[in-house]
């Protein structure tokens, strides 16, 4: 049972993808270290999203509510999801009254929208964090009831007006596990490693690209391929190639640190980790999404190779991967440049939370 007389309760919310979850968990970890015993945390997410694995791994309690998504185009699903949103609002009221948090903190995700409005209705302060360069609809809706909006990039300040403050992105203090994981996954410590990530839900396109390029990739590197939940069918392991639908986050960070090259979608959670570890990367943003803006910023600073999905062939992908694996100039300079793209928001956000709660 929570001792609310001594600890203040911070409710975190996000989900559907890992991108709206990882910065919140990073911030919670930082607050635990800097202010031990000051806060308790509870996470509210979706029933089936990847946040369940991440939140459980972080040791936080996970509560779930119904998630409805409003689409900015005509769809009959909007009528169905509108009912879900109203249901989620009343579920949120019940959770907030039961948990009695002093603040609600979200980094996006439609599951958080009814929760934010319920918190505002109950006069619980709401703090929103905008990770991506492009503001998402969920954050735009929640910003209307937020006490403050923190942003990763200076360019995002214009989207939120006087409520916005530029802080960077919360970063986990990466403590690599001591265990040697090479034998566990039948990988060779002496060979360069290509780590392939498709985002929290996986990417069918990246999975196809790796499968189509695999025979040539294995000529100069080994591949650890995270396919995404339910998307590993037809991708079989072989010597030098390890496909997994999901990997424990601590183990994933260990392999990211060891990898010569990271291939990834462009959610801000994984981009922040790539920046923190200084990894050379091939970024393949999800077409017609906020990820294109994120990738463009990295590309403009020469901090990563950015490939548009519609223009990629297996030959182009193999050639770029080989250049990075071989550490040919100017690609070998990327690891230094990528560290400069995103600053840590941990301490600024700690101070903002303390000010709101004071």
N, C-alpha and C positions, 0 to 999 in steps of 0.2 A: 504493500500500500504506500502511496506517495505521501511524503511528509511535506505538505504544501505550506506549512508555517515556516519552513526553513528554505525550501527550494522553490524557485519559480519555474513554471511549466511552459516550455516552448513547444508548440504544435507545428510540425513540419508537414508539408503536403506537396505531392507531385506524383507523376506516374504515367503509365501507358508506354513510356520509353525510359531508358536509364538516364537520359540527358537532364531531366528535371529533378532527378533524385540525387545523383552523385555530388553536386555542389552543396546540397543541404547536409548530406552526411559528412562531407569534409568540414563544413562549418561546425557541426555538432561536435565532431572529434576535437577541433581546435578549442571550442569553448570548454569542453571537459578538461582539457589540459591546462588552459589559462585560468579558469575559474572553477576548480574542483569543488564539487558539492553545492554549487550555486544553482544549477539547473537540472530539471528532469526533462526528458524528451519523449514525445510520442509522434508517430508518423501515420498520416492518413493517405491511403493510396487506392488503387484499383484492385479488384479481386484477382485478375489474371495477368497483370503486367509484370515486367522483369523486376520491378521494385521489391517484390516479395523476397527474392534471393538477396538483393543488395541490403535491404533493411535488416533482415534476419542475420546476415553476416556481420552487420555493424552492431548487433546486439540490442536493437531498439524494438519496442513493441509496435506492431503494425495493425492498424484498424482500417477497415475498408468501407467504402460507400459506393453507391451506384454512380457510374460515369456516363454522362451523355455528351455528345459532341455536336456543336452547332456548325454547320457547313455554310460557307459564304457563296453558295450556289444552290440552285433549286434541287432538292432531293426529297423524296418521300420519307427518307430516314430521319429528316429533321423533325417531322411530326411525331415520330416514334420516340426520338431522343428528347424532345421537349418534355414529355412525360417523365423521362428519366431524370432530367435536370430538376424538375419540381420535387420529385421524390428525394433526390440527393440533398436538396435544400433542407427538407425536414429531417432527414437523417443527420445532416450536419448540425442542426440545432440541438438534436438529442446528444450527439457526441460532445459538442462544446459545453453543454450544461453538465454533462457527466464528468468530463475531464477537467474543466475549468482552467484552460491555459491563460497565461498572461499576455501572450502574443501568438499570432499565426504568421508563419514564414513560408512562402512558396516561391519556387523558381519556374512556375509554369505548369501546364497540363490541365486539360479540361476538368479533371476530377477536382481540382482546387477551386474552380470558379464558384459553385454554390457554397462551398465552405467559407470562402472569403466574404461573400455577401451575408451569410449567416453570422460570421464573426462581427462584421460591421453592424448588423442589426442588434447584436448583443453588446456592442461597444467594446469589443476586444480589438486592440490595435493590429493592423495588417501590414506586413512588410513584404514587398515583392522584389524579387531579383530577376533582372533581364539579362540572360546569358548571351543570347545571339545578337548579331548586329541588327537584324531585322526583328522588329517587335511582333510577337505572335498575338493572335486574337485573344487567347485566354489571358495573357498578361495585360492587354489593353483593357479588357473588361474588368479585371481585378484592380487595375491602377485607379479606377474611379472611386474605390472605397479604401485604398491604401493610405497609410500614414506617410510612407516614403517608398520610393522605387530606387533600388540600386542597380547600376548597369556595369557591364564588363568593359564596354568600349565607349570612348568619348563621343563617338558619332551617334550613339543612342540617346544622348541627353535631350535632343530636340523632340523625341517621340513622347516625352513625359512631362516636359515643362518644369515648373518650379519644384515639383515633388522629387525630381531625379537628382541623384548624386553619383558621380563616376568613381567606382572603387576598384574595379577589376573583377576577378572571379575567385570564389573560394577554392582553395587548393588543399588537398590532403597532404599531410606531411608524410611523404613516402618512406615507410620503413620496410625495407625489403626483407622478406623472410629468409632465415639462415639456411634452410634446407636446400640441398642441390636437387633441382627438379628435372634435370635433363634425363636421367634414367627412368623416372616415373612415366614420362611420355615418349620414351624410346627415341629421343632426339640426341644429336651428337654435339657435345660441348665445343668441339674443334671446328665445326662448320658454321658459316654465317647463317643467321636466322632471319627469315622474312615472316613477320607476324601480320596476319590478315584479320581485320575486324569489320563487321558489317553493321555496327550499331546494336542497340539493345534488342531489337527484334530480328536482326539479320538482314541481309540484302541478297535477293535472288540474283541480281545482276552481278554483284561481286563474286558470288558463289559460282556463277557460270564462267566468269572471266578467269578465275583461278583454275577451275576444272579444265577449261580450254587451253590454258597456258602451262599446265602443270608439268608436262614431260620436259619442256625446255627450262622451266624454272629450276627443276631438280638437277639440272646440269651445273648450276653455279650456286645454289643455296638450298637450304631445307625450309620447310613451310609449316608453320603452326596456324591453322585456319579455324577461326571461330565462326561457324556458319549461322548461328542463331537458332533459337528453340523451334523444333519441328521442321528445320530446313536442311537437315543433314542427309536426307535420303539420296542414295545414288552416289554419295561422295565417300569413297572407301579409303581407309588408311593404307599406306604402303611405306617402304623404306624412305625415310626423309620427309614424309608427309603425315601430319597428325591433324585430322579434322575432328572438332568437338562442337557440339551444339551450344555448350555453355561452359565457362570456366570460373572457378572461384576468383573473386576480384583480386585478392592478395597474390594469388599465383599468376594472374594475368599481368599485374604490375611487375612481378619478378621477370617474366618473359619479355615484357615491353622494355625493361631496362637492359636485358641481354640482347635484344634484337638489333640487327644491323639496320633494318628498315621496317617501318610500320606502314601498312596499307589500311586506309580507314575511310568510313563515312565522316561527316564533319559536324557532328553534334559537339557543343562546347565542352561537355564533360570529358570526352576523350581527347579533344584538342588541348584542353588544359593540362592533361596528364602528359601528352606528347611534348608540350612546351616545358613542363616542369622537369622532365627527364632529358630534354635536349635531343630528341630523336629525329633522324632524317625520315621523311614521310612522303608517301604518295597519297594525296587526298582526292577522293571521288565523291563529290557532294550529291545528295539526292536531288534529282532534277526538279526545277520549279519549286524550290523550297528555300527556307531561311538558310539552309546549309550552303547554298551558293554564295551568299554574302560572307559567311564565315570563311569559306575557302578562298574567296577573292582577297580578303584581307591578308591571309597568310601568303598567297601568291604574290601580292603587290610588294611584300617585304622580302621576297625571295627566300622565305622560310620553309617552303615545301614545294613539291611538284604537284600542281593541280591539273587533273584531267577531267574534262566534261564527259559524262556518260555517253552522250550521243556521238562523241568523236573517238571513242576508244576502240581499238582492235586489240586482239591478243598480241600482235607484233609490237604495237606501240607500248603496251603495258610491259612486256618482257624487256624491251630495250631500256625503258626508264628504270625498271627494277634492277637490271644488270649494272647500269651506271651508278646507282646508289650503293649496291652491294659491293662494287669494286672501288667505291670511294673516289671516283674521279672528280676533279675540279670542274665546275664550282660546287658540285653537290656535297663535297665533304665539309663545306662551310655552313651548311644548313643547320647543323646541330647547335651552333652558336647563335645563329640568327633567330631560330625558333623560340629560344628562351626569352627573347625580348618582346614577343608579341603580346603576351598576357601577363599582367601583374597580379599579385596575390591580394584578394579582398578580405582575408581572414581578420586582420586587426581592425580595419575600418568598419567592417560589419559588426564586429564585437562591440565597438564603441557606439555604433548606432543603436544596437539592441539595448545596451545598458542605458543609453539616454532615453529611449522610448519607455523603458520599464522603471525609470527613476521617478 
